[in-house]
Structure formats: C-alpha cells, structure tokens
C-alpha cells in the first residue's frame, strides 16, 4: 500500500480502537502493524460546544512572548489516540475531537492565537519539543520525575494509570494495588508511556516475591492492544484511567475496568525552559474561573479528574 494509505489506516485504527461498534480480527503476529480493528464505526462526538463562548483575555495573552504575539500561531504536536482524550469521530480525514482537543482550542482562544496542529505518534512528541519541531505537545502526558528533567509541564487534569481485562476474564478480578498481582500475566501497554516505564522499573518485584515475572508487550496503536486482549494474547491492559473507564462503558469493547492504580497530573508539554508556560498556566486558570473548563470536562464525562488550579512542573504524585 502507499505511504499515505498506511498513515490513514494507522490513524483510523488508533482513533476507533475503543469505540462502541467494534469487531476485531487477527491480521498478523500481534505487533502494532499486524493487528487492526476491522468493521468499527466511530461514535459521534457530543454535540455541545463549550469552546464556542471562550474569548481572548488580553491580560493573559500579554504573557506570551512577543514573537508569538506577532505570529499569532503555535505549532502543536498532537497524539490522537482514543476517547475521551482525542480521537477521530468522523474518520481520519476529518477534524479530531476530545477533551484534549477542546482544552487546547479553549486555551488558544484565551491567548488569541491559532493552533497549527500536527498529528504525531505519542512516543515522538516529547523528543521533538526539544528539537524545536513543536511549541507544545498534547497527548495525555503524565507528569513524572523523569520527564521533568527535560520537559516543562502546565497541568490541566488529574488522570493516571489503571488496568482493564477482557469481560469475564479469570486472570485478574480485583483492583490492582501492587504490581506483584500481575506476576505470571502478560500486560499490554503503549510505547513510550509512563505505563511502560512503571512496568519495566518494578518487574523485579515478582522475583523478590518468589513469583514468575510478568511479561510486557508494547504496542504503538491502541487498536492493536485491544485486539490482543480480546484474542487472548495479553491478559490485561495498562493505560489511562479515563480512557479505560470510557472503554469499559462501551458494550462492544467487552472490557472490565479494574480501577485506579496511580494518579498523575497531566499537562501541556514544552521544552525545558519554555517561555510559554506562564501564559498557558494563566489561560487554563482563566478557563477554570470562567466555568468553561468544567463544561468541557462535563462534556467528556471526566469531571472526576478536574483540578482546582493549573500548576507549572508540580512534583510527581507519591
């Protein structure tokens, strides 16, 4: 197939992986390019538009660097994966939708700038910020001690890590409070994520507990992860709390959410030392104060993850 066709198919797979009407078929050995969701129809996005009423706030826009105020644009590296964060409700050739999309658009309106949104895979965005390819990155990036060494964050929601299994699974039936509960199981998760890092860092705990280690399979597309779960090639998925909760609410996904494991602040990502952070923080706080923030979260059923105020580079949750 042509490179363009391959890109479209990959985006479509990512965007529809967790949506209501879902049929899964095997197309390969189980890696990200060998599994796809077939016969899926994206669910429509909610029709309300809380961003429409957002207006520019001159005192906040004045916090932007002079060159950004002159150009009026910001380049955004955007990871479009699955709802409620960001997905393609009308196919990959149409505009994305989701909580992250609405929040970024609302911040841009407060700042009086236009976003040049560029789709990018999750694991490539943070390195690209350092090289100057993007001004800001979005993609449900959790704030961790390791990432804070090279990335600045402006927080906008409190999400984090959770687990899900195939509905009816006997491999794991209770909330995961300790990763030794996963010993002997196969876990599927996303490439370049905090989930992958957490699983790798604590894998030795099984040996210390005298148990068989767990196995981790990493996927670049969420569609491939869900396919692997339904076909029994993995026992459990580790992903975002809000994403897995949304997924479990879709009957055709046939998954059970096992609850929260570890909360993380989530934020807009910038290269270290960025001059944009104060303006973004003030814009998020403006949205919180004027009520637009609450309306956006209510639209995407993520109100339980609301924050009271945006912070720049908070320490990782204990």
C-alpha positions as protocol buffer text, in pm:
chain_id: "A"
residue {
  index: 1
  type: UNK
  ca { x: 0 y: 0 z: 0 }
}
residue {
  index: 2
  type: UNK
  ca { x: 109 y: 363 z: -46 }
}
residue {
  index: 3
  type: UNK
  ca { x: 263 y: 556 z: 247 }
}
residue {
  index: 4
  type: UNK
  ca { x: -43 y: 784 z: 255 }
}
residue {
  index: 5
  type: UNK
  ca { x: -281 y: 490 z: 275 }
}
residue {
  index: 6
  type: UNK
  ca { x: -74 y: 335 z: 552 }
}
residue {
  index: 7
  type: UNK
  ca { x: -85 y: 658 z: 753 }
}
residue {
  index: 8
  type: UNK
  ca { x: -460 y: 689 z: 715 }
}
residue {
  index: 9
  type: UNK
  ca { x: -517 y: 331 z: 821 }
}
residue {
  index: 10
  type: UNK
  ca { x: -289 y: 370 z: 1123 }
}
residue {
  index: 11
  type: UNK
  ca { x: -472 y: 684 z: 1233 }
}
residue {
  index: 12
  type: UNK
  ca { x: -809 y: 523 z: 1185 }
}
residue {
  index: 13
  type: UNK
  ca { x: -703 y: 223 z: 1392 }
}
residue {
  index: 14
  type: UNK
  ca { x: -583 y: 448 z: 1672 }
}
residue {
  index: 15
  type: UNK
  ca { x: -892 y: 664 z: 1667 }
}
residue {
  index: 16
  type: UNK
  ca { x: -1152 y: 389 z: 1671 }
}
residue {
  index: 17
  type: UNK
  ca { x: -984 y: 136 z: 1894 }
}
residue {
  index: 18
  type: UNK
  ca { x: -1205 y: 200 z: 2194 }
}
residue {
  index: 19
  type: UNK
  ca { x: -1532 y: 292 z: 2029 }
}
residue {
  index: 20
  type: UNK
  ca { x: -1875 y: 137 z: 2068 }
}
residue {
  index: 21
  type: UNK
  ca { x: -1926 y: -62 z: 1750 }
}
residue {
  index: 22
  type: UNK
  ca { x: -1621 y: -283 z: 1733 }
}
residue {
  index: 23
  type: UNK
  ca { x: -1533 y: -609 z: 1558 }
}
residue {
  index: 24
  type: UNK
  ca { x: -1183 y: -747 z: 1587 }
}
residue {
  index: 25
  type: UNK
  ca { x: -995 y: -980 z: 1356 }
}
residue {
  index: 26
  type: UNK
  ca { x: -643 y: -1118 z: 1354 }
}
residue {
  index: 27
  type: UNK
  ca { x: -412 y: -987 z: 1084 }
}
residue {
  index: 28
  type: UNK
  ca { x: -68 y: -1090 z: 1198 }
}
residue {
  index: 29
  type: UNK
  ca { x: 164 y: -1180 z: 1480 }
}
residue {
  index: 30
  type: UNK
  ca { x: 38 y: -925 z: 1729 }
}
residue {
  index: 31
  type: UNK
  ca { x: 264 y: -625 z: 1684 }
}
residue {
  index: 32
  type: UNK
  ca { x: 126 y: -280 z: 1615 }
}
residue {
  index: 33
  type: UNK
  ca { x: 135 y: -323 z: 1240 }
}
residue {
  index: 34
  type: UNK
  ca { x: -4 y: -673 z: 1240 }
}
residue {
  index: 35
  type: UNK
  ca { x: -329 y: -612 z: 1425 }
}
residue {
  index: 36
  type: UNK
  ca { x: -612 y: -384 z: 1335 }
}
residue {
  index: 37
  type: UNK
  ca { x: -969 y: -310 z: 1423 }
}
residue {
  index: 38
  type: UNK
  ca { x: -1199 y: -409 z: 1142 }
}
residue {
  index: 39
  type: UNK
  ca { x: -1561 y: -308 z: 1094 }
}
residue {
  index: 40
  type: UNK
  ca { x: -1551 y: -34 z: 1354 }
}
residue {
  index: 41
  type: UNK
  ca { x: -1766 y: 278 z: 1333 }
}
residue {
  index: 42
  type: UNK
  ca { x: -1656 y: 577 z: 1536 }
}
residue {
  index: 43
  type: UNK
  ca { x: -1910 y: 704 z: 1787 }
}
residue {
  index: 44
  type: UNK
  ca { x: -2024 y: 1060 z: 1731 }
}
residue {
  index: 45
  type: UNK
  ca { x: -1872 y: 1329 z: 1948 }
}
residue {
  index: 46
  type: UNK
  ca { x: -2100 y: 1510 z: 2194 }
}
residue {
  index: 47
  type: UNK
  ca { x: -2277 y: 1794 z: 2016 }
}
residue {
  index: 48
  type: UNK
  ca { x: -2238 y: 2069 z: 2277 }
}
residue {
  index: 49
  type: UNK
  ca { x: -1957 y: 2318 z: 2215 }
}
residue {
  index: 50
  type: UNK
  ca { x: -1831 y: 2481 z: 2537 }
}
residue {
  index: 51
  type: UNK
  ca { x: -1533 y: 2627 z: 2349 }
}
residue {
  index: 52
  type: UNK
  ca { x: -1751 y: 2847 z: 2129 }
}
residue {
  index: 53
  type: UNK
  ca { x: -1815 y: 3102 z: 2402 }
}
residue {
  index: 54
  type: UNK
  ca { x: -1448 y: 3137 z: 2504 }
}
residue {
  index: 55
  type: UNK
  ca { x: -1298 y: 3478 z: 2427 }
}
residue {
  index: 56
  type: UNK
  ca { x: -950 y: 3628 z: 2423 }
}
residue {
  index: 57
  type: UNK
  ca { x: -831 y: 3773 z: 2755 }
}
residue {
  index: 58
  type: UNK
  ca { x: -582 y: 4050 z: 2682 }
}
residue {
  index: 59
  type: UNK
  ca { x: -409 y: 4034 z: 3021 }
}
residue {
  index: 60
  type: UNK
  ca { x: -340 y: 3663 z: 2971 }
}
residue {
  index: 61
  type: UNK
  ca { x: -239 y: 3699 z: 2606 }
}
residue {
  index: 62
  type: UNK
  ca { x: 14 y: 3964 z: 2715 }
}
residue {
  index: 63
  type: UNK
  ca { x: 210 y: 3688 z: 2892 }
}
residue {
  index: 64
  type: UNK
  ca { x: 301 y: 3532 z: 2557 }
}
residue {
  index: 65
  type: UNK
  ca { x: 647 y: 3604 z: 2413 }
}
residue {
  index: 66
  type: UNK
  ca { x: 649 y: 3895 z: 2170 }
}
residue {
  index: 67
  type: UNK
  ca { x: 735 y: 3676 z: 1870 }
}
residue {
  index: 68
  type: UNK
  ca { x: 433 y: 3451 z: 1935 }
}
residue {
  index: 69
  type: UNK
  ca { x: 205 y: 3753 z: 1969 }
}
residue {
  index: 70
  type: UNK
  ca { x: 334 y: 3878 z: 1634 }
}
residue {
  index: 71
  type: UNK
  ca { x: 297 y: 3546 z: 1452 }
}
residue {
  index: 72
  type: UNK
  ca { x: -31 y: 3458 z: 1617 }
}
residue {
  index: 73
  type: UNK
  ca { x: 35 y: 3085 z: 1580 }
}
residue {
  index: 74
  type: UNK
  ca { x: 165 y: 2793 z: 1785 }
}
residue {
  index: 75
  type: UNK
  ca { x: 275 y: 2455 z: 1649 }
}
residue {
  index: 76
  type: UNK
  ca { x: 116 y: 2170 z: 1841 }
}
residue {
  index: 77
  type: UNK
  ca { x: 235 y: 1810 z: 1827 }
}
residue {
  index: 78
  type: UNK
  ca { x: -87 y: 1619 z: 1893 }
}
residue {
  index: 79
  type: UNK
  ca { x: -121 y: 1249 z: 1972 }
}
residue {
  index: 80
  type: UNK
  ca { x: -470 y: 1145 z: 1861 }
}
residue {
  index: 81
  type: UNK
  ca { x: -544 y: 809 z: 2015 }
}
residue {
  index: 82
  type: UNK
  ca { x: -880 y: 731 z: 2170 }
}
residue {
  index: 83
  type: UNK
  ca { x: -1169 y: 896 z: 2356 }
}
residue {
  index: 84
  type: UNK
  ca { x: -1222 y: 1079 z: 2575 }
}
residue {
  index: 85
  type: UNK
  ca { x: -879 y: 1239 z: 2523 }
}
residue {
  index: 86
  type: UNK
  ca { x: -852 y: 1273 z: 2145 }
}
residue {
  index: 87
  type: UNK
  ca { x: -989 y: 1066 z: 1857 }
}
residue {
  index: 88
  type: UNK
  ca { x: -1141 y: 1085 z: 1509 }
}
residue {
  index: 89
  type: UNK
  ca { x: -1522 y: 1064 z: 1544 }
}
residue {
  index: 90
  type: UNK
  ca { x: -1574 y: 1117 z: 1172 }
}
residue {
  index: 91
  type: UNK
  ca { x: -1271 y: 935 z: 1031 }
}
residue {
  index: 92
  type: UNK
  ca { x: -903 y: 1027 z: 998 }
}
residue {
  index: 93
  type: UNK
  ca { x: -962 y: 1274 z: 716 }
}
residue {
  index: 94
  type: UNK
  ca { x: -1182 y: 1491 z: 941 }
}
residue {
  index: 95
  type: UNK
  ca { x: -1107 y: 1703 z: 1245 }
}
residue {
  index: 96
  type: UNK
  ca { x: -1023 y: 1526 z: 1573 }
}
residue {
  index: 97
  type: UNK
  ca { x: -1235 y: 1567 z: 1885 }
}
residue {
  index: 98
  type: UNK
  ca { x: -1194 y: 1502 z: 2255 }
}
residue {
  index: 99
  type: UNK
  ca { x: -1115 y: 1654 z: 2589 }
}
residue {
  index: 100
  type: UNK
  ca { x: -754 y: 1740 z: 2495 }
}
residue {
  index: 101
  type: UNK
  ca { x: -866 y: 1895 z: 2167 }
}
residue {
  index: 102
  type: UNK
  ca { x: -1127 y: 2114 z: 2338 }
}
residue {
  index: 103
  type: UNK
  ca { x: -892 y: 2225 z: 2615 }
}
residue {
  index: 104
  type: UNK
  ca { x: -613 y: 2315 z: 2372 }
}
residue {
  index: 105
  type: UNK
  ca { x: -857 y: 2506 z: 2150 }
}
residue {
  index: 106
  type: UNK
  ca { x: -1000 y: 2690 z: 2450 }
}
residue {
  index: 107
  type: UNK
  ca { x: -654 y: 2789 z: 2574 }
}
residue {
  index: 108
  type: UNK
  ca { x: -568 y: 2915 z: 2224 }
}
residue {
  index: 109
  type: UNK
  ca { x: -882 y: 3132 z: 2222 }
}
residue {
  index: 110
  type: UNK
  ca { x: -795 y: 3285 z: 2560 }
}
residue {
  index: 111
  type: UNK
  ca { x: -445 y: 3358 z: 2427 }
}
residue {
  index: 112
  type: UNK
  ca { x: -572 y: 3488 z: 2093 }
}
residue {
  index: 113
  type: UNK
  ca { x: -357 y: 3252 z: 1886 }
}
residue {
  index: 114
  type: UNK
  ca { x: -420 y: 2992 z: 1618 }
}
residue {
  index: 115
  type: UNK
  ca { x: -303 y: 2634 z: 1663 }
}
residue {
  index: 116
  type: UNK
  ca { x: -122 y: 2456 z: 1383 }
}
residue {
  index: 117
  type: UNK
  ca { x: -200 y: 2103 z: 1496 }
}
residue {
  index: 118
  type: UNK
  ca { x: 25 y: 1827 z: 1361 }
}
residue {
  index: 119
  type: UNK
  ca { x: -57 y: 1462 z: 1421 }
}
residue {
  index: 120
  type: UNK
  ca { x: 231 y: 1269 z: 1574 }
}
residue {
  index: 121
  type: UNK
  ca { x: 280 y: 935 z: 1747 }
}
residue {
  index: 122
  type: UNK
  ca { x: 283 y: 960 z: 2125 }
}
residue {
  index: 123
  type: UNK
  ca { x: 643 y: 849 z: 2175 }
}
residue {
  index: 124
  type: UNK
  ca { x: 786 y: 1104 z: 1927 }
}
residue {
  index: 125
  type: UNK
  ca { x: 634 y: 1424 z: 2066 }
}
residue {
  index: 126
  type: UNK
  ca { x: 843 y: 1488 z: 2378 }
}
residue {
  index: 127
  type: UNK
  ca { x: 1179 y: 1445 z: 2198 }
}
residue {
  index: 128
  type: UNK
  ca { x: 1052 y: 1670 z: 1917 }
}
residue {
  index: 129
  type: UNK
  ca { x: 981 y: 1951 z: 2163 }
}
residue {
  index: 130
  type: UNK
  ca { x: 1349 y: 1967 z: 2247 }
}
residue {
  index: 131
  type: UNK
  ca { x: 1445 y: 1992 z: 1881 }
}
residue {
  index: 132
  type: UNK
  ca { x: 1204 y: 2280 z: 1825 }
}
residue {
  index: 133
  type: UNK
  ca { x: 970 y: 2096 z: 1589 }
}
residue {
  index: 134
  type: UNK
  ca { x: 669 y: 2180 z: 1808 }
}
residue {
  index: 135
  type: UNK
  ca { x: 599 y: 2462 z: 2053 }
}
residue {
  index: 136
  type: UNK
  ca { x: 370 y: 2248 z: 2268 }
}
residue {
  index: 137
  type: UNK
  ca { x: 269 y: 1884 z: 2289 }
}
residue {
  index: 138
  type: UNK
  ca { x: -64 y: 1725 z: 2380 }
}
residue {
  index: 139
  type: UNK
  ca { x: -148 y: 1360 z: 2432 }
}
residue {
  index: 140
  type: UNK
  ca { x: -239 y: 1296 z: 2796 }
}
residue {
  index: 141
  type: UNK
  ca { x: 124 y: 1335 z: 2903 }
}
residue {
  index: 142
  type: UNK
  ca { x: 160 y: 1247 z: 3271 }
}
residue {
  index: 143
  type: UNK
  ca { x: 396 y: 1449 z: 3488 }
}
residue {
  index: 144
  type: UNK
  ca { x: 675 y: 1225 z: 3618 }
}
residue {
  index: 145
  type: UNK
  ca { x: 1004 y: 1290 z: 3792 }
}
residue {
  index: 146
  type: UNK
  ca { x: 1194 y: 1150 z: 3494 }
}
residue {
  index: 147
  type: UNK
  ca { x: 1013 y: 1364 z: 3238 }
}
residue {
  index: 148
  type: UNK
  ca { x: 1059 y: 1679 z: 3446 }
}
residue {
  index: 149
  type: UNK
  ca { x: 1433 y: 1653 z: 3380 }
}
residue {
  index: 150
  type: UNK
  ca { x: 1383 y: 1751 z: 3016 }
}
residue {
  index: 151
  type: UNK
  ca { x: 1022 y: 1873 z: 2983 }
}
residue {
  index: 152
  type: UNK
  ca { x: 818 y: 2158 z: 3132 }
}
residue {
  index: 153
  type: UNK
  ca { x: 452 y: 2090 z: 3207 }
}
residue {
  index: 154
  type: UNK
  ca { x: 145 y: 2306 z: 3258 }
}
residue {
  index: 155
  type: UNK
  ca { x: -120 y: 2087 z: 3421 }
}
residue {
  index: 156
  type: UNK
  ca { x: -483 y: 2072 z: 3311 }
}
residue {
  index: 157
  type: UNK
  ca { x: -625 y: 1748 z: 3452 }
}
residue {
  index: 158
  type: UNK
  ca { x: -556 y: 1472 z: 3704 }
}
residue {
  index: 159
  type: UNK
  ca { x: -567 y: 1134 z: 3529 }
}
residue {
  index: 160
  type: UNK
  ca { x: -320 y: 849 z: 3573 }
}
residue {
  index: 161
  type: UNK
  ca { x: -270 y: 475 z: 3548 }
}
residue {
  index: 162
  type: UNK
  ca { x: -525 y: 196 z: 3558 }
}
residue {
  index: 163
  type: UNK
  ca { x: -590 y: -160 z: 3442 }
}
residue {
  index: 164
  type: UNK
  ca { x: -858 y: -340 z: 3243 }
}
residue {
  index: 165
  type: UNK
  ca { x: -924 y: -702 z: 3146 }
}
residue {
  index: 166
  type: UNK
  ca { x: -1146 y: -877 z: 2897 }
}
residue {
  index: 167
  type: UNK
  ca { x: -1501 y: -905 z: 3030 }
}
residue {
  index: 168
  type: UNK
  ca { x: -1540 y: -1239 z: 3206 }
}
residue {
  index: 169
  type: UNK
  ca { x: -1165 y: -1288 z: 3247 }
}
residue {
  index: 170
  type: UNK
  ca { x: -1049 y: -1500 z: 3539 }
}
residue {
  index: 171
  type: UNK
  ca { x: -685 y: -1389 z: 3511 }
}
residue {
  index: 172
  type: UNK
  ca { x: -738 y: -1088 z: 3734 }
}
residue {
  index: 173
  type: UNK
  ca { x: -1059 y: -998 z: 3916 }
}
residue {
  index: 174
  type: UNK
  ca { x: -969 y: -734 z: 4172 }
}
residue {
  index: 175
  type: UNK
  ca { x: -831 y: -382 z: 4177 }
}
residue {
  index: 176
  type: UNK
  ca { x: -453 y: -373 z: 4129 }
}
residue {
  index: 177
  type: UNK
  ca { x: -286 y: -215 z: 4429 }
}
residue {
  index: 178
  type: UNK
  ca { x: 52 y: -388 z: 4392 }
}
residue {
  index: 179
  type: UNK
  ca { x: 219 y: -493 z: 4067 }
}
residue {
  index: 180
  type: UNK
  ca { x: 303 y: -833 z: 4214 }
}
residue {
  index: 181
  type: UNK
  ca { x: -64 y: -911 z: 4147 }
}
residue {
  index: 182
  type: UNK
  ca { x: 39 y: -919 z: 3781 }
}
residue {
  index: 183
  type: UNK
  ca { x: 313 y: -1179 z: 3824 }
}
residue {
  index: 184
  type: UNK
  ca { x: 283 y: -1455 z: 3566 }
}
residue {
  index: 185
  type: UNK
  ca { x: 50 y: -1249 z: 3345 }
}
residue {
  index: 186
  type: UNK
  ca { x: 105 y: -1073 z: 3012 }
}
residue {
  index: 187
  type: UNK
  ca { x: 37 y: -700 z: 3014 }
}
residue {
  index: 188
  type: UNK
  ca { x: -22 y: -488 z: 2705 }
}
residue {
  index: 189
  type: UNK
  ca { x: 56 y: -117 z: 2708 }
}
residue {
  index: 190
  type: UNK
  ca { x: 159 y: 177 z: 2490 }
}
residue {
  index: 191
  type: UNK
  ca { x: 505 y: 258 z: 2362 }
}
residue {
  index: 192
  type: UNK
  ca { x: 687 y: 545 z: 2532 }
}
residue {
  index: 193
  type: UNK
  ca { x: 427 y: 577 z: 2809 }
}
residue {
  index: 194
  type: UNK
  ca { x: 450 y: 606 z: 3186 }
}
residue {
  index: 195
  type: UNK
  ca { x: 285 y: 263 z: 3194 }
}
residue {
  index: 196
  type: UNK
  ca { x: 573 y: 103 z: 3006 }
}
residue {
  index: 197
  type: UNK
  ca { x: 826 y: 277 z: 3235 }
}
residue {
  index: 198
  type: UNK
  ca { x: 642 y: 175 z: 3553 }
}
residue {
  index: 199
  type: UNK
  ca { x: 616 y: -189 z: 3448 }
}
residue {
  index: 200
  type: UNK
  ca { x: 984 y: -203 z: 3350 }
}
residue {
  index: 201
  type: UNK
  ca { x: 1103 y: -38 z: 3673 }
}
residue {
  index: 202
  type: UNK
  ca { x: 912 y: -273 z: 3902 }
}
residue {
  index: 203
  type: UNK
  ca { x: 937 y: -601 z: 3715 }
}
residue {
  index: 204
  type: UNK
  ca { x: 1192 y: -734 z: 3963 }
}
residue {
  index: 205
  type: UNK
  ca { x: 930 y: -732 z: 4237 }
}
residue {
  index: 206
  type: UNK
  ca { x: 794 y: -1066 z: 4118 }
}
residue {
  index: 207
  type: UNK
  ca { x: 1127 y: -1243 z: 4170 }
}
residue {
  index: 208
  type: UNK
  ca { x: 1159 y: -1091 z: 4517 }
}
residue {
  index: 209
  type: UNK
  ca { x: 812 y: -1225 z: 4596 }
}
residue {
  index: 210
  type: UNK
  ca { x: 911 y: -1569 z: 4468 }
}
residue {
  index: 211
  type: UNK
  ca { x: 672 y: -1547 z: 4174 }
}
residue {
  index: 212
  type: UNK
  ca { x: 702 y: -1583 z: 3797 }
}
residue {
  index: 213
  type: UNK
  ca { x: 771 y: -1244 z: 3635 }
}
residue {
  index: 214
  type: UNK
  ca { x: 507 y: -1073 z: 3428 }
}
residue {
  index: 215
  type: UNK
  ca { x: 561 y: -1021 z: 3056 }
}
residue {
  index: 216
  type: UNK
  ca { x: 509 y: -683 z: 2890 }
}
residue {
  index: 217
  type: UNK
  ca { x: 404 y: -638 z: 2529 }
}
residue {
  index: 218
  type: UNK
  ca { x: 427 y: -285 z: 2391 }
}
residue {
  index: 219
  type: UNK
  ca { x: 204 y: -155 z: 2112 }
}
residue {
  index: 220
  type: UNK
  ca { x: 216 y: 165 z: 1911 }
}
residue {
  index: 221
  type: UNK
  ca { x: -158 y: 166 z: 1844 }
}
residue {
  index: 222
  type: UNK
  ca { x: -442 y: 126 z: 2092 }
}
residue {
  index: 223
  type: UNK
  ca { x: -635 y: -81 z: 1840 }
}
residue {
  index: 224
  type: UNK
  ca { x: -361 y: -343 z: 1847 }
}
residue {
  index: 225
  type: UNK
  ca { x: -363 y: -354 z: 2227 }
}
residue {
  index: 226
  type: UNK
  ca { x: -737 y: -411 z: 2245 }
}
residue {
  index: 227
  type: UNK
  ca { x: -722 y: -671 z: 1969 }
}
residue {
  index: 228
  type: UNK
  ca { x: -451 y: -859 z: 2160 }
}
residue {
  index: 229
  type: UNK
  ca { x: -665 y: -856 z: 2475 }
}
residue {
  index: 230
  type: UNK
  ca { x: -974 y: -990 z: 2302 }
}
residue {
  index: 231
  type: UNK
  ca { x: -773 y: -1261 z: 2126 }
}
residue {
  index: 232
  type: UNK
  ca { x: -606 y: -1374 z: 2449 }
}
residue {
  index: 233
  type: UNK
  ca { x: -251 y: -1273 z: 2356 }
}
residue {
  index: 234
  type: UNK
  ca { x: -238 y: -1046 z: 2661 }
}
residue {
  index: 235
  type: UNK
  ca { x: -421 y: -1082 z: 2993 }
}
residue {
  index: 236
  type: UNK
  ca { x: -455 y: -720 z: 3097 }
}
residue {
  index: 237
  type: UNK
  ca { x: -419 y: -367 z: 2960 }
}
residue {
  index: 238
  type: UNK
  ca { x: -245 y: -87 z: 3149 }
}
residue {
  index: 239
  type: UNK
  ca { x: -349 y: 256 z: 3025 }
}
residue {
  index: 240
  type: UNK
  ca { x: -511 y: 584 z: 3130 }
}
residue {
  index: 241
  type: UNK
  ca { x: -778 y: 584 z: 3397 }
}
residue {
  index: 242
  type: UNK
  ca { x: -1019 y: 795 z: 3192 }
}
residue {
  index: 243
  type: UNK
  ca { x: -952 y: 603 z: 2871 }
}
residue {
  index: 244
  type: UNK
  ca { x: -1008 y: 261 z: 3028 }
}
residue {
  index: 245
  type: UNK
  ca { x: -1317 y: 380 z: 3213 }
}
residue {
  index: 246
  type: UNK
  ca { x: -1460 y: 514 z: 2887 }
}
residue {
  index: 247
  type: UNK
  ca { x: -1369 y: 194 z: 2706 }
}
residue {
  index: 248
  type: UNK
  ca { x: -1542 y: -27 z: 2964 }
}
residue {
  index: 249
  type: UNK
  ca { x: -1862 y: 175 z: 2921 }
}
residue {
  index: 250
  type: UNK
  ca { x: -1879 y: 71 z: 2553 }
}
residue {
  index: 251
  type: UNK
  ca { x: -2052 y: -271 z: 2535 }
}
residue {
  index: 252
  type: UNK
  ca { x: -1879 y: -380 z: 2215 }
}
residue {
  index: 253
  type: UNK
  ca { x: -1533 y: -330 z: 2368 }
}
residue {
  index: 254
  type: UNK
  ca { x: -1607 y: -614 z: 2613 }
}
residue {
  index: 255
  type: UNK
  ca { x: -1367 y: -497 z: 2884 }
}
residue {
  index: 256
  type: UNK
  ca { x: -1387 y: -453 z: 3261 }
}
residue {
  index: 257
  type: UNK
  ca { x: -1213 y: -160 z: 3428 }
}
residue {
  index: 258
  type: UNK
  ca { x: -1021 y: -269 z: 3739 }
}
residue {
  index: 259
  type: UNK
  ca { x: -989 y: 73 z: 3893 }
}
residue {
  index: 260
  type: UNK
  ca { x: -717 y: 330 z: 3953 }
}
residue {
  index: 261
  type: UNK
  ca { x: -360 y: 228 z: 4029 }
}
residue {
  index: 262
  type: UNK
  ca { x: -166 y: 556 z: 4040 }
}
residue {
  index: 263
  type: UNK
  ca { x: -285 y: 911 z: 3980 }
}
residue {
  index: 264
  type: UNK
  ca { x: -74 y: 1151 z: 3773 }
}
residue {
  index: 265
  type: UNK
  ca { x: -109 y: 1516 z: 3687 }
}
residue {
  index: 266
  type: UNK
  ca { x: -146 y: 1556 z: 3311 }
}
residue {
  index: 267
  type: UNK
  ca { x: -31 y: 1864 z: 3127 }
}
residue {
  index: 268
  type: UNK
  ca { x: 61 y: 2051 z: 2815 }
}
residue {
  index: 269
  type: UNK
  ca { x: 424 y: 1966 z: 2742 }
}
residue {
  index: 270
  type: UNK
  ca { x: 701 y: 2211 z: 2647 }
}
residue {
  index: 271
  type: UNK
  ca { x: 1076 y: 2204 z: 2602 }
}
residue {
  index: 272
  type: UNK
  ca { x: 1267 y: 2277 z: 2922 }
}
residue {
  index: 273
  type: UNK
  ca { x: 1286 y: 2649 z: 2991 }
}
residue {
  index: 274
  type: UNK
  ca { x: 998 y: 2736 z: 2756 }
}
residue {
  index: 275
  type: UNK
  ca { x: 873 y: 3095 z: 2770 }
}
residue {
  index: 276
  type: UNK
  ca { x: 517 y: 2975 z: 2704 }
}
residue {
  index: 277
  type: UNK
  ca { x: 441 y: 2809 z: 3037 }
}
residue {
  index: 278
  type: UNK
  ca { x: 319 y: 3114 z: 3233 }
}
residue {
  index: 279
  type: UNK
  ca { x: 79 y: 3213 z: 2957 }
}
residue {
  index: 280
  type: UNK
  ca { x: -62 y: 2860 z: 2931 }
}
residue {
  index: 281
  type: UNK
  ca { x: -98 y: 2832 z: 3308 }
}
residue {
  index: 282
  type: UNK
  ca { x: -285 y: 3162 z: 3322 }
}
residue {
  index: 283
  type: UNK
  ca { x: -508 y: 3055 z: 3032 }
}
residue {
  index: 284
  type: UNK
  ca { x: -601 y: 2725 z: 3199 }
}
residue {
  index: 285
  type: UNK
  ca { x: -676 y: 2908 z: 3525 }
}
residue {
  index: 286
  type: UNK
  ca { x: -892 y: 3156 z: 3334 }
}
residue {
  index: 287
  type: UNK
  ca { x: -1093 y: 2866 z: 3191 }
}
residue {
  index: 288
  type: UNK
  ca { x: -1132 y: 2720 z: 3541 }
}
residue {
  index: 289
  type: UNK
  ca { x: -1251 y: 3053 z: 3679 }
}
residue {
  index: 290
  type: UNK
  ca { x: -1498 y: 3133 z: 3399 }
}
residue {
  index: 291
  type: UNK
  ca { x: -1656 y: 2787 z: 3401 }
}
residue {
  index: 292
  type: UNK
  ca { x: -1552 y: 2676 z: 3051 }
}
residue {
  index: 293
  type: UNK
  ca { x: -1315 y: 2418 z: 3198 }
}
residue {
  index: 294
  type: UNK
  ca { x: -1592 y: 2248 z: 3397 }
}
residue {
  index: 295
  type: UNK
  ca { x: -1819 y: 2247 z: 3092 }
}
residue {
  index: 296
  type: UNK
  ca { x: -1551 y: 2081 z: 2877 }
}
residue {
  index: 297
  type: UNK
  ca { x: -1490 y: 1807 z: 3134 }
}
residue {
  index: 298
  type: UNK
  ca { x: -1863 y: 1755 z: 3177 }
}
residue {
  index: 299
  type: UNK
  ca { x: -1896 y: 1714 z: 2801 }
}
residue {
  index: 300
  type: UNK
  ca { x: -1639 y: 1431 z: 2803 }
}
residue {
  index: 301
  type: UNK
  ca { x: -1751 y: 1274 z: 3135 }
}
residue {
  index: 302
  type: UNK
  ca { x: -1416 y: 1342 z: 3304 }
}
residue {
  index: 303
  type: UNK
  ca { x: -1531 y: 1579 z: 3580 }
}
residue {
  index: 304
  type: UNK
  ca { x: -1389 y: 1346 z: 3845 }
}
residue {
  index: 305
  type: UNK
  ca { x: -1041 y: 1433 z: 3713 }
}
residue {
  index: 306
  type: UNK
  ca { x: -1081 y: 1811 z: 3746 }
}
residue {
  index: 307
  type: UNK
  ca { x: -808 y: 2020 z: 3905 }
}
residue {
  index: 308
  type: UNK
  ca { x: -863 y: 2333 z: 4115 }
}
residue {
  index: 309
  type: UNK
  ca { x: -576 y: 2527 z: 3961 }
}
residue {
  index: 310
  type: UNK
  ca { x: -311 y: 2473 z: 3695 }
}
residue {
  index: 311
  type: UNK
  ca { x: 49 y: 2431 z: 3808 }
}
residue {
  index: 312
  type: UNK
  ca { x: 384 y: 2450 z: 3634 }
}
residue {
  index: 313
  type: UNK
  ca { x: 607 y: 2147 z: 3691 }
}
residue {
  index: 314
  type: UNK
  ca { x: 445 y: 2002 z: 4005 }
}
residue {
  index: 315
  type: UNK
  ca { x: 624 y: 1706 z: 4162 }
}
residue {
  index: 316
  type: UNK
  ca { x: 505 y: 1361 z: 4060 }
}
residue {
  index: 317
  type: UNK
  ca { x: 221 y: 1224 z: 4272 }
}
residue {
  index: 318
  type: UNK
  ca { x: 356 y: 998 z: 4551 }
}
